[in-house]
Amino acid sequence: MSIVKRKSTQERKEEIVEAALSLSADLGPGRITTEALAKQVGVSHGAIFRHFPTKAAIWTAVFDTLATKMEKNWDGAELAPSPTPCGRLRFLVRAQLSLVVAIPALPSVIFSRELHQKNAVIKKGVLAVMKRFHGALSSAIQAAIDDGDLRRDMDVNDTANLVIAILQGTVLRWSISPQKFDLVGEGEKMLDQALLGLQAP
């Protein structure tokens, strides 16, 4: 007779977070109920609340998971070997888009108006990770200017915002297509188009 190993609290919490991400990819976070999460995980409705006291706590854990993954990706991109600062900029863009491909629910959770309105912790956290990403892009852009790859009359802050806008627009097109083109390849192509107009003479 085999003995079924009981899952630890941490393992069960991770399953609930993964279930929320999986359902969000199809339904969006605003339409997910705790009943649906329980069914997806294969536990009772009450078991969900034994691991998370409130629905808000579930979404906070979901966001924390995404934030950790994003920052780990950015750290890897910033440390990746590259012959040029523009190469580091491309690594950052590729890292973020690759994560969206791996976790399609990421944009809908990060930019959910409903989650922001109901959960101040998530709203504050989103602003923090966006600031961190903007800073990483700005650092790469400034290095490219200093290296002579990009024009010296550029505004670094505005250029970082432009790169973020390119990313968001490309992800939006990919999400509503739905997902019918190579997101990473398309994002890199759009970035290259933008950089053509920003290159040093």
C-alpha positions as CSV (number, residue, x, y, z in Angstrom):
1,M,0.0,0.0,0.0
2,S,1.5,3.3,-1.1
3,I,1.5,6.3,1.2
4,V,0.6,9.6,-0.3
5,K,2.9,12.3,0.9
6,R,1.1,15.3,2.3
7,K,2.2,18.6,0.6
8,S,3.8,21.2,2.7
9,T,2.2,24.6,3.3
10,Q,4.7,26.2,1.0
11,E,4.1,23.7,-1.7
12,R,0.4,24.3,-1.5
13,K,0.8,28.0,-1.5
14,E,2.9,27.8,-4.7
15,E,0.2,25.6,-6.3
16,I,-2.5,28.2,-5.5
17,V,-0.3,31.0,-7.0
18,E,0.3,28.9,-10.1
19,A,-3.4,28.2,-10.4
20,A,-4.1,31.9,-10.2
21,L,-1.6,32.6,-13.0
22,S,-3.0,29.8,-15.2
23,L,-6.5,31.0,-14.8
24,S,-5.6,34.7,-15.3
25,A,-4.1,33.9,-18.7
26,D,-7.6,32.9,-20.0
27,L,-10.0,34.8,-17.8
28,G,-8.1,37.8,-16.4
29,P,-7.5,38.2,-12.7
30,G,-10.8,40.1,-12.1
31,R,-13.0,37.1,-13.0
32,I,-11.2,34.5,-10.8
33,T,-13.0,33.2,-7.8
34,T,-11.6,31.3,-4.8
35,E,-13.9,28.4,-5.8
36,A,-12.2,28.3,-9.2
37,L,-8.8,28.3,-7.6
38,A,-9.8,25.4,-5.3
39,K,-11.1,23.4,-8.3
40,Q,-7.9,24.1,-10.2
41,V,-5.7,23.0,-7.4
42,G,-7.9,20.1,-6.4
43,V,-8.6,21.1,-2.8
44,S,-11.6,22.2,-0.9
45,H,-12.7,25.9,-0.9
46,G,-11.9,26.1,2.8
47,A,-8.3,24.8,2.2
48,I,-7.6,27.9,0.1
49,F,-8.3,30.1,3.1
50,R,-6.2,27.9,5.4
51,H,-3.2,29.0,3.3
52,F,-4.2,32.5,2.5
53,P,-6.5,34.5,4.9
54,T,-8.0,36.7,2.2
55,K,-8.3,36.8,-1.6
56,A,-6.1,40.0,-1.5
57,A,-3.4,37.9,0.2
58,I,-3.5,35.5,-2.7
59,W,-3.0,38.2,-5.3
60,T,-0.2,39.8,-3.2
61,A,1.6,36.4,-3.3
62,V,1.0,36.2,-7.1
63,F,2.4,39.7,-7.6
64,D,5.4,38.9,-5.3
65,T,6.1,35.8,-7.4
66,L,6.0,37.8,-10.6
67,A,8.2,40.6,-9.2
68,T,10.8,38.1,-8.1
69,K,10.9,36.5,-11.5
70,M,11.1,39.8,-13.3
71,E,13.9,41.2,-11.2
72,K,15.9,37.9,-11.5
73,N,15.5,38.1,-15.3
74,W,16.7,41.8,-15.3
75,D,19.7,41.0,-13.1
76,G,20.6,38.2,-15.5
77,A,20.2,40.5,-18.5
78,E,22.3,43.2,-16.9
79,L,25.1,40.8,-16.1
80,A,25.0,39.0,-19.5
81,P,28.1,39.4,-21.5
82,S,27.6,41.9,-24.4
83,P,30.0,43.7,-26.6
84,T,28.0,46.9,-26.6
85,P,25.7,48.9,-24.2
86,C,23.0,48.6,-26.9
87,G,23.5,44.9,-26.6
88,R,22.7,45.1,-22.9
89,L,19.6,47.1,-23.7
90,R,18.5,44.3,-26.1
91,F,19.2,41.7,-23.4
92,L,16.8,43.5,-21.0
93,V,14.1,43.7,-23.6
94,R,14.5,40.1,-24.6
95,A,14.5,39.0,-20.9
96,Q,11.2,40.8,-20.2
97,L,9.5,39.5,-23.4
98,S,10.7,36.0,-22.8
99,L,9.2,36.0,-19.3
100,V,5.8,37.2,-20.8
101,V,5.9,34.2,-23.2
102,A,6.6,31.9,-20.3
103,I,3.9,33.5,-18.1
104,P,1.2,34.9,-20.4
105,A,-0.8,36.2,-17.4
106,L,2.0,38.5,-16.4
107,P,0.7,41.7,-18.1
108,S,-2.9,41.2,-17.1
109,V,-1.9,40.8,-13.4
110,I,0.7,43.6,-13.3
111,F,-1.6,46.1,-15.1
112,S,-5.0,45.0,-13.6
113,R,-6.9,48.1,-12.7
114,E,-9.2,46.1,-10.4
115,L,-6.2,44.6,-8.5
116,H,-4.7,48.1,-8.1
117,Q,-7.9,49.5,-6.8
118,K,-8.5,46.8,-4.3
119,N,-4.9,46.1,-3.2
120,A,-2.7,49.1,-2.3
121,V,0.3,46.7,-1.7
122,I,0.2,45.5,-5.3
123,K,-0.2,49.0,-6.7
124,K,2.8,50.2,-4.7
125,G,4.8,47.1,-5.7
126,V,4.0,47.6,-9.4
127,L,5.2,51.2,-9.2
128,A,8.4,49.9,-7.6
129,V,9.2,47.2,-10.2
130,M,8.4,49.6,-13.0
131,K,10.8,52.1,-11.5
132,R,13.5,49.4,-11.2
133,F,13.0,48.4,-14.9
134,H,13.1,52.0,-16.0
135,G,16.3,52.4,-14.0
136,A,17.9,49.4,-15.7
137,L,16.9,50.6,-19.1
138,S,18.2,54.1,-18.3
139,S,21.5,52.7,-17.2
140,A,22.0,50.8,-20.4
141,I,20.9,53.8,-22.5
142,Q,23.3,56.2,-20.7
143,A,26.1,53.7,-21.2
144,A,25.3,53.6,-24.9
145,I,25.4,57.4,-25.1
146,D,28.7,57.5,-23.2
147,D,30.0,54.8,-25.6
148,G,29.1,56.9,-28.6
149,D,26.4,54.4,-29.9
150,L,23.5,56.7,-29.3
151,R,23.1,60.5,-29.7
152,R,24.3,62.7,-26.9
153,D,21.3,65.1,-27.2
154,M,18.9,62.3,-26.2
155,D,16.9,62.5,-22.9
156,V,17.7,59.3,-21.1
157,N,14.4,59.3,-19.1
158,D,12.3,59.8,-22.2
159,T,14.1,57.2,-24.1
160,A,13.6,54.6,-21.4
161,N,9.9,55.5,-21.4
162,L,9.9,55.0,-25.2
163,V,11.4,51.5,-24.8
164,I,8.8,50.6,-22.2
165,A,6.0,51.9,-24.5
166,I,7.4,49.7,-27.4
167,L,7.4,46.7,-25.1
168,Q,3.8,47.4,-23.8
169,G,2.5,48.0,-27.3
170,T,4.1,44.8,-28.7
171,V,2.8,42.7,-25.7
172,L,-0.7,44.1,-26.2
173,R,-0.7,43.2,-29.9
174,W,0.6,39.7,-29.0
175,S,-2.1,39.3,-26.3
176,I,-5.0,40.1,-28.5
177,S,-3.7,38.3,-31.7
178,P,-3.9,35.9,-29.6
179,Q,-0.2,35.0,-29.4
180,K,0.1,34.4,-33.1
181,F,3.6,35.8,-33.6
182,D,7.0,35.6,-32.1
183,L,6.8,38.1,-29.3
184,V,10.5,38.2,-28.6
185,G,11.5,38.6,-32.2
186,E,8.9,41.2,-32.8
187,G,9.9,43.2,-29.8
188,E,13.5,43.2,-30.8
189,K,12.6,44.3,-34.3
190,M,10.6,47.2,-32.9
191,L,13.4,48.2,-30.6
192,D,15.9,48.1,-33.5
193,Q,13.6,50.4,-35.5
194,A,13.5,52.9,-32.7
195,L,17.3,52.7,-32.2
196,L,17.9,53.5,-35.9
197,G,16.6,57.0,-35.2
198,L,18.6,57.4,-32.0
199,Q,22.0,56.3,-33.2
200,A,24.9,58.7,-33.0
201,P,25.8,60.3,-36.4
